[in-house]
Amino acid sequence: MKLFLDCGVIAPILLIAAVLILAVLQPGYGHSQLISVLGAQGAPYAWLMNTALVVTGALIIVFAIGLHRLLAEGSFFGPLLIAAA
């Protein structure tokens, strides 16, 4: 159960780390640009950014499952909305 909830902490850290590292590696990228530029077709490390986005999404879904289990008598829609986000 704790591992499921830890995914909610790991997910944003992974995404922020990926954006910061790839921003340094991609020539011409500035932080005023959208992060989707890092995963766009033709970007040198697009596969890495897209993988980080997919893994982050999976971690958030796992977190929502853990939250649902923790709140067994509570709201069903709260965890569902987190997973949908």
C-alpha positions in Angstrom: 0.0 0.0 0.0 2.8 2.4 0.9 4.5 1.8 -2.4 1.3 2.8 -4.2 1.1 6.1 -2.3 4.9 6.7 -2.8 4.2 6.8 -6.5 2.4 10.1 -5.9 5.6 11.6 -4.7 7.9 9.9 -7.3 5.8 11.0 -10.3 6.3 14.8 -10.2 10.0 14.4 -9.2 10.6 12.2 -12.2 8.8 14.7 -14.5 10.7 17.7 -13.2 14.0 15.9 -13.4 13.4 14.8 -17.0 12.4 18.3 -18.0 15.5 19.9 -16.4 17.9 17.3 -17.7 16.5 17.3 -21.2 16.4 21.1 -21.3 20.1 21.2 -20.7 20.8 18.5 -23.3 18.6 20.0 -26.1 20.4 22.8 -28.0 18.4 26.0 -28.4 15.7 25.1 -25.8 14.7 27.8 -23.4 12.5 27.5 -20.3 10.1 30.0 -21.9 9.2 27.3 -24.4 6.7 24.6 -23.7 7.9 21.2 -22.4 6.2 19.5 -25.4 9.1 20.9 -27.5 11.3 18.4 -25.7 9.2 15.5 -26.8 8.4 16.8 -30.3 9.2 14.8 -33.4 12.7 15.6 -34.4 13.9 16.5 -30.9 17.2 14.8 -30.1 15.9 13.0 -27.0 12.1 12.9 -27.8 12.0 9.2 -26.9 13.3 9.9 -23.4 10.8 12.8 -22.8 7.9 10.8 -24.1 8.9 7.8 -21.9 9.2 10.0 -18.9 5.6 11.3 -19.6 4.2 7.8 -20.0 5.9 6.6 -16.8 4.8 9.6 -14.9 1.2 9.0 -16.0 1.4 5.3 -15.0 2.8 6.3 -11.5 -0.1 8.7 -11.0 -2.6 6.0 -11.9 -0.9 3.6 -9.4 -1.1 6.4 -6.8 -4.8 6.9 -7.5 -5.4 3.1 -7.0 -3.5 3.3 -3.7 -5.5 6.3 -2.7 -8.8 4.5 -3.5 -7.7 1.5 -1.4 -6.7 3.8 1.5 -10.1 5.6 1.4 -12.1 2.4 1.1 -15.0 3.9 2.9 -14.5 7.3 1.4 -14.9 8.9 -2.0 -14.7 6.9 -5.2 -14.6 10.0 -7.4 -11.6 11.7 -5.8 -9.1 9.0 -6.8 -10.9 8.6 -10.1 -10.4 12.3 -10.9 -6.7 12.1 -9.9 -6.2 9.1 -12.3 -8.1 11.0 -15.1 -5.9 14.0 -14.7 
